[in-house]
Amino acid sequence: MHLYSLSFLFFATLAWACIRDHAFHRPRSLVKRQSTPLVPLTTDEAILANSFDNNTLNDWNYYYTHGAHLAGTNRTMAQWTADRWSENGFQARLDEYQTYLNYPVSHSLSLTYPNGSVFKASLEEAVLTEDETTSYPNRIPTFNGYSFTGNATAEYVYVGRGQVADFEALVSLNVPLEGKIALAKYGGPFRGLKVKNAALYKMIGCILFTDPGDDGNITVANGYAAYPDGPARNPTSVQRGSVQFLSTYPGDPTTPGYPSKPDSPRADKSSVVPSIPSLPISYLEAIPLLRALDGFGTPGSQVNRTNWVGALNVSYSTGPAPGAMLSMSNVMRDAITPIWDAVGIINGTNQDEVLVLGNHRDAWIVGGAADPNSGSAIMVELSKAFGKLLATGWKPRRTIVLCSWDAEEYGLVGSTEWVEEHINWLTQSTVAYLNIDVGVSGKSPGISSTPEIRTIATNIMKKVSWPTMPNETLYDAWFAESDGEVGTLGSGSDYTSFLHNGISSIDMGADQGVDDPVYHYHSNYDSYHWMSTYGDPGYQYHKAMGQYLSLLAYHLATDEVIPYDLPAYTIALRSYYDELLATINSTSKTLDTSELAAAISQFETSANEVMALMDQAVSTNDAALKTVVNHKFRDFQRGFTSAGGLPDREFYKHVVNAPGIDTGYAPTTFPGITEAVEAGNFELAAEWVGRTSLGIRRAADILKT
């Protein structure tokens, strides 16, 4: 996998996104750092930006975070969202799907020591007087969505972050795995792949925990008080989350490739959900389990694996410890149940050009102040801003569609089913998809996108003030965090189905930095109280991110020519090509990539031609020529999609980037080739040189003038 990031970027984006991940590639041409003041706003832009009110953003966040909204359980909240959009001039409705979900019934975990004494885990987060929603009687238990119902009793092994390479390291150390229970810490691959990998190595259960070593500088060990008394992690916090095998395919596991309707046939789901039970626990309750392994197997310091050792006062030894037995039980209730996507539309004058904006609404907890409802609050306020613009008589050139997705947390279910239902219309008309998931969990802004959007996305940042420092723009803050690098899209949020059907996409948010208060991801402590006390008191960062999303949407929906930078895609392709060559050169074999190099050159020619055509259309004010350019910009991404998809995962069709098969989050570029090379299958790699080159040539042909 190609994962390039500075340590603070790795922390800020990789650890805390809502089942999403970014990798930061260093192309040959970096965005230049801004040295100019805030760019003045036009009249329309000022109406949008000035419509954002931090007080009403606070109100919207309060609403979303004071009622349980686990996937498929709160139609009222979906309707409330649609009603707010309707009040602001959008034609709003609910789209319903009948999806497979499962819900927790009971669970238990205990450790029996060799001397017969027993530690029984509570599997609960502490109720905090200061944080009212932590005590709600309908608070959601700690559990893994799509987890397997089952019991397991066995010795156990600490498996690091649960990547295939971690298991291979254990095998090389002669640590017994078969018939044992895995104890894995979060970080690295998507949690479902940790459970999948444990089963592949014939383990019979998996326990997952969050380690404070991943919390940056704000830790109890560094002298900070734990939440609610301070900004450090509460030791009882537990990260819930889905254990679907995200890198195989997202969406309803029982309806792959088609929407989940009442009469939809149901497929076997065993290829994408676990066959062994799993449970998430707090680091407080992981300590006794880790400590019982001290002195057994190989000490963590001697295991040659990245991030094997965390920050707890234990040796992170592999185990097993003879006679130390874990006993776990996980009981789930399966259901085919309705979910609801709220959809709001402003029709544009060009009906064959559509802009879609999305945020998911469901959360693992009553709260969800950051994930996802910081984004949900921003979307409501955005609808208000566009409503004020509509009141002036303004009408967008392109149709604007707002979407509030349900069941994202289980595996991007609401967005995937919606795209599958509307795929023909979307691929015929959609210009771009803009995703805001965790809108605000800290003060470090970040974006990932397809390359053609990068220039307009970074230019718009120069129009938005950032609250951290006086006279600082969003661009300044972003550049300071990213060194001018826009992330490459992998998976883990609702842009996934759009991207892999050839639709230009961007994902955005302000994440926790190393010196920000700890964001309790998928925990009861991702609450309104945490957000208003530590995450974003005053909701100023919500306001700035909302202004940014609105201004970007405005230009993509209104500019006469879609503001894409096609040469930026050439730069990215050449960067990815260099990385591919480095991967090939790290092996003892050779691979002929000349066809791929030629395809990139062909794309470069077409990209330059279409930009020249755009300049001609603008200089001559030729409306028909502008339409030609716009449709090329709209459609060229479709060329990158490969019929039949990537090897063994047909959902993922984009030949340029896809989530890594053993990460689920982070992107792999030229994935068909790269993963075949990494697997040592050079025959398959040669096949995918051809298929990837074909996709790039198809995109070039669409752009060709």
C-alpha positions in Angstrom: 0.0 0.0 0.0 1.2 3.5 -0.7 0.5 5.6 2.3 2.6 8.8 2.4 1.9 11.3 5.2 3.7 13.3 7.7 3.1 12.0 11.3 0.7 14.8 12.2 -1.3 14.3 9.0 -1.4 10.5 9.6 -2.7 11.2 13.1 -5.2 13.9 12.1 -6.8 12.2 9.2 -6.2 8.5 9.5 -7.2 7.9 13.0 -10.4 9.8 13.3 -12.3 9.8 10.1 -15.7 8.1 9.8 -14.5 4.8 8.2 -12.6 6.9 5.8 -8.9 7.5 5.2 -6.6 9.7 3.3 -3.1 9.2 1.8 -1.1 12.3 1.0 0.9 11.9 -2.2 3.5 14.4 -3.2 3.0 15.3 -6.8 5.7 17.2 -8.8 3.7 20.4 -8.6 2.5 21.5 -5.2 -0.1 24.1 -4.5 1.7 27.4 -3.8 1.2 28.9 -0.4 -1.0 31.9 -0.2 0.5 35.2 0.8 -2.4 37.4 0.0 -5.3 38.6 2.2 -8.7 37.1 2.3 -10.2 37.2 -1.3 -13.2 39.5 -1.4 -16.6 38.0 -2.0 -19.0 38.7 -4.8 -22.6 39.7 -3.9 -23.9 36.2 -4.2 -21.0 34.7 -2.3 -21.5 37.2 0.5 -25.2 36.3 0.8 -24.2 32.6 1.2 -21.3 33.2 3.6 -23.2 35.8 5.8 -26.2 33.4 6.1 -24.1 31.1 8.3 -24.9 31.7 12.0 -22.9 29.9 14.7 -25.9 30.0 17.0 -28.3 28.2 14.7 -25.5 25.7 13.9 -25.4 25.1 17.6 -29.2 24.6 17.6 -29.1 22.1 14.7 -26.3 20.1 16.4 -28.2 20.0 19.6 -31.2 18.6 17.8 -29.3 15.8 16.1 -27.4 14.8 19.2 -30.3 14.4 21.7 -32.1 11.4 20.2 -30.9 7.9 19.3 -30.4 7.7 15.5 -28.8 4.3 14.9 -29.3 3.2 11.3 -32.9 2.4 10.6 -34.3 3.6 13.9 -35.3 7.3 13.6 -37.5 8.2 10.7 -38.6 11.3 12.5 -35.1 12.8 12.3 -35.0 12.0 8.6 -38.3 13.8 8.1 -37.1 16.7 10.2 -34.1 17.1 8.0 -36.3 17.1 4.9 -38.7 19.6 6.5 -35.8 22.1 7.2 -34.7 21.8 3.6 -38.2 22.3 2.3 -38.6 25.5 4.4 -35.5 26.8 2.6 -36.8 26.3 -0.9 -35.7 22.8 -1.7 -38.1 20.1 -3.0 -37.6 17.5 -0.3 -38.6 13.9 0.1 -37.6 10.7 1.8 -36.3 7.7 -0.2 -36.8 4.4 1.6 -34.8 1.2 1.3 -35.4 -2.2 2.9 -31.9 -3.2 4.1 -30.2 -5.9 6.1 -28.9 -4.6 9.4 -28.3 -6.2 12.7 -28.7 -4.9 16.3 -27.2 -5.9 19.6 -29.0 -8.2 22.0 -26.4 -9.2 24.6 -22.7 -9.5 25.0 -20.1 -10.6 27.6 -16.3 -10.9 28.0 -14.3 -12.4 30.9 -10.7 -13.3 31.5 -9.9 -16.4 33.6 -6.4 -16.3 35.0 -4.3 -19.4 35.4 -4.9 -19.2 39.2 -8.7 -19.4 38.7 -9.5 -15.7 39.4 -11.7 -13.9 36.9 -11.8 -10.4 35.4 -15.2 -9.6 34.0 -15.4 -6.7 31.6 -18.3 -4.3 31.9 -18.4 -3.5 28.2 -19.9 -0.2 29.1 -18.9 3.4 29.0 -19.1 5.4 32.2 -22.2 7.6 32.8 -21.0 11.2 33.3 -23.1 13.7 35.3 -21.7 16.5 33.2 -22.7 14.8 29.9 -26.5 14.2 30.0 -26.8 11.9 26.9 -24.4 9.4 28.4 -27.2 8.5 30.9 -30.1 8.2 28.4 -32.0 5.0 29.0 -32.0 4.3 25.3 -28.2 4.8 24.9 -26.7 2.4 22.4 -24.6 -0.6 23.8 -21.1 -1.1 22.7 -21.1 -3.4 19.7 -19.9 -4.0 16.2 -22.4 -3.6 13.3 -22.7 -6.7 11.1 -20.8 -8.7 13.8 -21.3 -12.5 14.0 -23.5 -14.1 16.7 -21.4 -16.6 18.5 -19.4 -17.6 21.6 -15.7 -18.3 22.0 -13.5 -19.5 24.8 -9.8 -19.9 24.3 -6.3 -18.5 25.0 -5.7 -15.3 23.2 -2.9 -13.5 21.2 -2.2 -9.8 20.8 -2.1 -9.2 17.0 -1.1 -5.6 16.8 -3.3 -3.6 14.4 -4.5 -6.8 12.7 -3.1 -6.3 9.3 -2.0 -9.3 7.2 1.6 -8.3 7.8 1.0 -8.4 11.6 -0.3 -11.9 11.4 2.6 -12.9 9.1 5.0 -11.5 11.7 3.3 -13.7 14.4 3.6 -16.8 12.1 7.3 -16.1 11.6 7.7 -15.9 15.4 5.9 -19.3 15.8 3.1 -17.8 17.8 0.2 -20.2 17.7 -2.9 -18.6 16.1 -5.3 -21.4 15.2 -8.1 -21.7 17.8 -7.1 -18.6 19.7 -8.9 -15.3 20.2 -7.3 -12.2 18.6 -6.8 -9.0 20.6 -6.2 -6.1 18.2 -5.8 -2.4 18.6 -7.5 0.2 16.4 -5.5 2.0 13.8 -4.3 1.1 10.3 -6.9 -1.1 8.5 -10.6 -0.8 8.7 -11.9 -2.8 11.8 -13.8 -5.3 9.7 -10.6 -6.3 8.0 -9.0 -7.0 11.4 -11.8 -9.5 12.1 -11.5 -10.9 8.6 -7.8 -11.4 8.9 -8.2 -13.1 12.3 -10.6 -15.6 10.8 -8.3 -16.2 7.8 -5.6 -17.3 10.3 -8.1 -19.7 11.9 -8.7 -17.6 15.0 -12.2 -17.9 16.6 -12.9 -14.4 18.0 -11.6 -10.9 17.9 -11.5 -8.1 20.6 -10.8 -4.6 19.5 -9.6 -1.7 21.6 -8.4 2.0 21.3 -4.9 2.8 22.5 -4.1 6.2 23.9 -0.8 6.1 22.0 -2.9 7.2 19.0 -4.3 10.3 20.8 -1.5 12.7 19.9 -0.2 15.0 22.7 -3.3 15.4 24.7 -3.1 12.4 27.0 -3.3 11.7 30.7 0.3 10.6 30.6 1.2 14.1 29.5 -0.6 15.7 32.4 -4.0 16.4 30.9 -7.2 15.5 32.7 -9.5 12.9 31.2 -12.9 13.9 29.8 -15.1 15.4 31.2 -12.6 17.1 33.5 -10.2 17.8 30.7 -9.4 17.2 27.0 -7.8 13.8 27.3 -9.5 10.5 26.4 -12.0 9.1 29.0 -10.5 5.7 29.8 -13.9 4.0 29.5 -14.5 5.2 25.9 -15.3 2.5 23.4 -15.1 2.8 19.6 -18.2 1.1 18.1 -18.3 0.5 14.4 -19.1 -1.8 11.5 -17.1 -4.9 10.7 -18.3 -5.4 7.2 -15.4 -6.2 4.8 -15.4 -2.7 3.3 -12.7 -3.3 0.7 -14.7 -6.1 -0.9 -17.9 -4.0 -1.4 -20.0 -1.5 0.6 -23.7 -1.2 0.8 -26.3 -3.8 1.9 -24.5 -7.1 2.0 -27.5 -9.0 0.7 -28.1 -6.8 -2.4 -24.7 -6.4 -4.1 -25.0 -4.2 -7.2 -28.8 -3.5 -7.0 -31.0 -1.4 -4.6 -32.6 -2.9 -1.5 -36.3 -2.9 -2.1 -39.1 -5.0 -0.5 -39.1 -7.5 -3.4 -35.3 -7.5 -4.0 -33.7 -11.0 -4.1 -31.3 -11.5 -1.1 -27.8 -12.8 -1.8 -25.5 -14.8 0.4 -23.6 -12.2 2.6 -20.8 -14.5 3.9 -18.2 -13.0 1.6 -18.5 -9.5 3.2 -19.4 -10.1 6.9 -17.4 -11.9 9.6 -17.7 -15.6 10.5 -16.3 -15.1 14.0 -17.7 -12.9 16.9 -16.1 -9.6 17.8 -16.4 -7.1 20.6 -15.0 -3.5 21.0 -13.7 -2.6 24.5 -12.1 0.4 26.2 -8.4 0.7 26.9 -9.3 0.6 30.6 -10.6 -2.9 30.1 -7.9 -3.9 27.6 -5.2 -3.3 30.2 -5.9 -6.5 32.2 -5.9 -8.5 29.0 -2.7 -7.1 27.8 -1.0 -7.3 31.2 -1.8 -11.0 31.5 0.3 -11.6 28.4 3.4 -9.8 29.8 6.3 -12.2 29.8 4.7 -14.7 27.4 5.5 -15.0 23.7 7.5 -12.2 22.1 7.7 -8.8 23.8 6.3 -6.0 21.7 9.6 -4.3 21.5 11.0 -7.3 19.6 8.1 -7.6 17.2 9.3 -5.9 14.0 6.0 -4.2 13.1 5.0 -0.6 12.9 2.8 0.7 15.7 2.8 -2.6 17.5 3.5 -1.0 20.9 1.1 1.6 22.2 1.2 3.9 25.3 -0.2 1.7 28.0 2.0 0.4 30.8 2.3 -3.1 29.4 4.8 -4.9 27.3 2.4 -5.6 24.3 3.7 -9.1 24.3 2.2 -11.5 21.8 1.2 -14.2 24.2 -0.5 -16.6 24.5 -0.2 -17.0 28.2 -0.7 -20.6 29.2 -3.9 -21.0 31.1 -5.2 -17.4 30.6 -8.5 -17.9 28.9 -10.8 -15.4 27.3 -14.5 -16.2 27.2 -16.6 -14.0 24.9 -20.2 -13.9 23.8 -21.9 -11.8 21.1 -25.6 -12.1 20.3 -27.1 -10.0 17.5 -30.6 -9.7 16.0 -30.8 -9.8 12.2 -33.4 -7.6 10.5 -34.5 -6.6 7.0 -35.6 -3.1 8.0 -36.3 0.3 6.4 -33.8 3.1 6.2 -34.5 6.6 5.0 -32.4 9.0 2.9 -33.6 12.6 2.9 -33.2 14.2 -0.5 -33.7 17.9 -1.4 -33.5 19.4 -4.9 -33.2 22.9 -6.5 -33.7 22.5 -10.2 -31.1 24.2 -12.4 -31.5 25.7 -15.8 -29.3 22.9 -17.3 -31.2 19.7 -16.4 -28.5 17.5 -17.7 -25.9 18.8 -15.2 -26.3 17.9 -11.6 -24.3 18.6 -8.4 -24.9 16.3 -5.4 -23.9 17.2 -1.8 -24.1 14.6 0.9 -23.7 13.9 4.6 -24.8 10.9 6.6 -27.2 11.3 9.5 -27.0 8.0 11.4 -24.7 7.5 14.4 -23.7 4.6 16.7 -24.7 6.6 19.7 -27.3 9.1 20.9 -24.8 11.9 20.3 -22.7 11.9 17.2 -21.8 15.6 17.6 -18.8 15.3 15.3 -19.6 12.1 13.4 -21.8 12.8 11.6 -23.9 15.6 12.9 -21.4 18.4 12.6 -21.8 17.8 8.9 -25.6 17.4 9.3 -25.9 20.8 11.1 -23.8 22.3 8.3 -26.1 20.9 5.6 -29.2 22.4 7.3 -27.5 25.8 7.5 -26.3 25.4 3.9 -29.9 24.9 2.8 -30.8 28.1 4.7 -28.0 30.0 2.9 -29.1 28.8 -0.5 -32.7 29.6 0.4 -31.7 33.3 1.0 -29.9 33.3 -2.4 -33.0 31.9 -4.0 -35.1 34.7 -2.4 -33.1 37.2 -4.5 -34.2 35.6 -7.7 -31.1 33.6 -8.2 -31.3 30.2 -9.9 -28.5 27.7 -10.3 -27.2 26.8 -13.7 -26.9 23.2 -12.5 -29.4 21.2 -10.4 -28.4 21.0 -6.8 -29.3 17.8 -4.8 -28.8 17.6 -1.1 -28.7 14.1 0.5 -28.9 13.0 4.1 -27.8 9.4 4.1 -29.0 6.7 6.6 -27.0 3.6 7.6 -23.6 5.0 6.4 -22.1 3.6 9.6 -22.9 0.0 8.8 -21.1 0.2 5.4 -22.2 3.3 3.3 -25.6 1.6 2.9 -27.9 4.5 2.3 -25.7 6.2 -0.3 -24.8 2.9 -2.0 -28.5 1.8 -2.4 -29.5 5.3 -3.6 -26.7 5.3 -6.3 -27.6 1.8 -7.3 -31.3 2.9 -7.8 -30.4 6.1 -9.7 -27.3 5.0 -11.5 -28.5 5.8 -15.0 -29.5 9.3 -14.2 -26.4 9.9 -12.1 -24.0 8.8 -14.8 -25.8 10.8 -17.4 -25.9 14.0 -15.5 -23.7 14.3 -12.4 -20.9 16.8 -12.5 -19.6 16.2 -9.0 -20.3 14.8 -5.5 -19.4 16.8 -2.5 -19.1 14.9 0.8 -19.0 16.3 4.3 -19.0 13.6 7.0 -17.2 14.6 10.1 -17.5 18.3 9.4 -15.7 19.3 12.6 -13.9 17.1 15.2 -10.9 19.5 15.6 -9.1 22.5 14.1 -7.1 20.9 11.3 -8.9 21.2 7.9 -8.3 18.6 5.3 -9.7 17.7 1.9 -9.3 14.7 -0.4 -10.6 14.7 -4.0 -10.2 13.6 -7.5 -7.4 15.7 -9.0 -9.5 17.9 -11.4 -11.3 19.5 -8.4 -8.2 20.4 -6.5 -7.5 23.9 -7.9 -11.0 25.2 -7.4 -11.2 23.5 -4.0 -8.0 25.2 -2.7 -8.9 28.6 -4.4 -12.2 28.7 -2.5 -10.3 28.3 0.8 -8.9 31.7 0.2 -12.4 33.2 0.6 -13.0 31.8 4.1 -11.7 33.1 7.4 -10.4 30.4 9.8 -11.0 31.0 13.5 -7.7 29.7 14.9 -5.7 33.0 14.4 -6.6 36.5 13.4 -6.5 37.2 9.7 -5.9 33.6 8.9 -7.7 32.0 6.0 -8.9 28.4 5.6 -6.2 28.1 3.0 -3.5 29.2 5.4 -4.6 26.7 8.0 -5.0 23.9 5.5 -1.6 24.6 4.0 0.1 24.6 7.4 -1.4 21.2 8.1 -1.0 19.6 4.6 2.0 21.3 3.1 -0.2 22.0 0.1 -1.1 18.4 -0.6 -4.7 17.3 -1.3 -5.4 13.8 -0.3 -6.3 10.9 -2.6 -9.7 9.3 -2.1 -9.8 5.7 -0.8 -13.0 4.7 0.9 -14.9 4.9 4.2 -17.5 7.6 3.5 -20.3 8.2 1.1 -18.3 9.5 -1.9 -17.4 5.8 -2.5 -20.3 4.8 -4.7 -20.1 8.0 -6.7 -16.3 7.8 -7.3 -16.5 4.1 -8.5 -19.2 5.0 -11.0 -16.9 7.6 -12.5 -18.2 10.8 -10.8 -15.8 13.5 -9.7 -15.7 13.7 -5.9 -14.4 15.6 -2.9 -14.4 14.8 0.9 -13.8 17.5 3.5 -13.7 18.1 7.2 -11.8 19.7 10.1 -10.1 16.9 12.0 -8.4 16.5 15.4 -4.8 17.7 15.4 -2.1 16.4 17.7 -2.7 19.3 20.1 -6.5 19.3 19.9 -8.8 17.8 22.6 -9.2 14.1 22.0 -12.2 13.3 19.8 -14.0 10.2 21.1 -14.7 8.5 17.8 -17.9 6.4 17.8 -18.2 6.7 21.6 -20.9 8.1 23.8 -18.5 11.0 24.5 -18.9 12.2 20.9 -21.6 14.3 22.4 -23.1 17.8 22.3 -21.4 18.5 25.7 -18.0 17.5 24.3 -18.5 19.5 21.2 -19.7 22.7 22.9 -17.0 22.4 25.7 -14.0 21.1 23.8 -14.5 20.3 20.2 -15.8 23.6 18.9 -17.1 26.0 21.6 -19.0 28.7 19.8 -19.4 26.7 16.7 -17.0 28.9 14.7 -15.3 26.0 12.9 -18.7 24.7 11.9 -19.4 28.1 10.4 -16.2 28.2 8.5 -16.6 24.7 7.1 -20.2 25.5 6.1 -19.1 28.6 4.3 -16.5 26.7 2.5 -18.8 23.9 1.3 -21.4 26.5 0.3 -19.0 28.5 -1.8 -17.5 25.5 -3.5 -21.0 24.2 -4.3 -22.0 27.6 -5.6 -19.2 27.7 -8.1 -19.6 24.1 -9.2 -23.4 24.8 -9.7 -23.2 28.3 -11.2 -20.0 28.9 -13.1 -20.6 29.0 -16.9 -17.8 26.5 -17.3 -17.3 23.8 -14.7 -14.2 25.0 -12.9 -12.0 21.9 -13.4 -8.3 21.7 -13.9 -7.6 18.8 -16.2 -3.8 19.2 -16.3 -3.8 18.6 -12.5 -5.1 15.1 -13.3 -2.1 14.5 -15.6 0.2 15.6 -12.7 -1.5 13.1 -10.4 -1.3 10.3 -13.0 2.4 10.8 -13.4 2.9 10.9 -9.6 1.0 7.6 -9.3 3.0 6.1 -12.1 6.3 7.0 -10.4 5.0 5.3 -7.2 4.1 2.2 -9.2 7.6 2.0 -10.7 9.0 2.2 -7.2 6.7 -0.7 -6.1 7.8 -2.8 -9.1 11.5 -1.9 -8.5 11.2 -3.1 -4.8 10.6 -6.6 -6.2 13.0 -9.0 -8.0 10.8 -9.1 -11.1 10.1 -6.8 -14.0 6.9 -5.5 -15.5 6.4 -3.7 -18.9 4.5 -0.5 -18.1 5.1 1.2 -21.4 1.5 1.0 -22.4 0.5 2.8 -19.2 3.0 5.5 -19.8 1.7 6.0 -23.3 -1.9 6.2 -22.1 -0.9 8.9 -19.6 0.8 10.8 -22.4 -2.4 10.5 -24.5 -4.4 11.8 -21.5 -2.1 14.7 -21.1 -2.6 15.7 -24.8 -6.4 15.5 -24.5 -6.3 17.4 -21.2 -4.3 20.2 -22.7 -6.6 20.3 -25.8 -9.8 20.5 -23.7 -8.4 23.4 -21.6 -7.5 25.2 -24.8 -11.1 24.6 -26.0 -12.3 26.0 -22.7 -10.3 29.1 -23.1 -11.7 29.5 -26.7 -15.2 29.0 -25.4 -14.8 31.7 -22.7 -13.0 34.2 -24.9 -15.6 34.0 -27.7 -18.5 33.6 -25.3 -19.7 30.7 -27.4 -22.5 29.1 -25.4 -22.6 25.9 -27.6 -18.9 25.4 -27.2 -19.2 25.9 -23.4 -21.7 23.2 -23.3 -19.4 20.9 -25.2 -16.6 21.6 -22.7 -18.9 21.2 -19.7 -20.1 17.8 -20.9 -16.5 16.6 -21.4 -15.7 17.8 -17.9 -18.8 16.1 -16.6 -18.2 12.8 -18.3 -14.5 12.1 -18.6 -14.3 10.3 -15.2 -16.7 7.7 -16.5 -13.8 6.5 -18.7 -11.8 5.4 -15.7 -14.3 2.8 -14.6 -13.6 -0.8 -15.7 -16.4 -3.2 -16.5 -16.3 -6.1 -14.1 -14.3 -4.1 -11.5 -11.1 -4.9 -9.8 -9.9 -8.5 -9.2 -12.3 -10.3 -6.8 -14.1 -7.0 -5.9 -16.3 -6.0 -8.8 -17.9 -3.0 -6.9 -14.6 -1.1 -7.1 -14.3 -0.1 -10.8 -12.1 3.0 -10.8 -8.7 2.0 -12.3 -6.8 5.0 -10.9 -7.5 4.7 -7.2 -9.4 2.4 -4.8 -9.3 1.5 -1.1 -6.5 -1.0 -0.4 -7.6 -4.5 -0.2 -5.9 -4.9 3.2 -6.8 -1.4 4.5 -10.4 -0.7 3.6 -9.7 3.0 4.2 -6.4 4.2 2.6 -6.2 4.5 -1.2 -4.0 2.4 -3.5 -3.3 4.0 -6.8 -3.5 2.0 -10.0 -4.9 -0.7 -7.7 -5.3 -3.5 -10.2 -1.6 -3.3 -11.1 -0.2 -2.4 -7.7 -2.0 -5.0 -5.6 -1.1 -7.7 -8.2 2.6 -6.7 -7.9 2.5 -6.7 -4.1 0.9 -10.2 -4.2 3.6 -11.4 -6.6 1.1 -12.1 -9.4 2.9 -10.5 -12.3 0.6 -12.2 -14.9 -2.3 -10.5 -13.3 -0.3 -7.3 -13.1 0.4 -7.4 -16.8 -3.3 -7.9 -17.5 -4.1 -4.8 -15.4 -1.5 -2.7 -17.1 -3.7 -3.2 -20.2 -7.0 -2.6 -18.4 -5.8 0.4 -16.6 -4.3 1.9 -19.8 -7.6 1.3 -21.5 -9.4 3.2 -18.8 -7.1 6.1 -19.1 -7.4 6.1 -22.9 -11.2 6.1 -22.6 -11.0 9.1 -20.4 -8.7 10.8 -22.8 -11.0 10.0 -25.7 -13.9 11.7 -23.9 -11.8 14.8 -23.4 -10.4 14.8 -26.9 -11.4 17.8 -29.0 
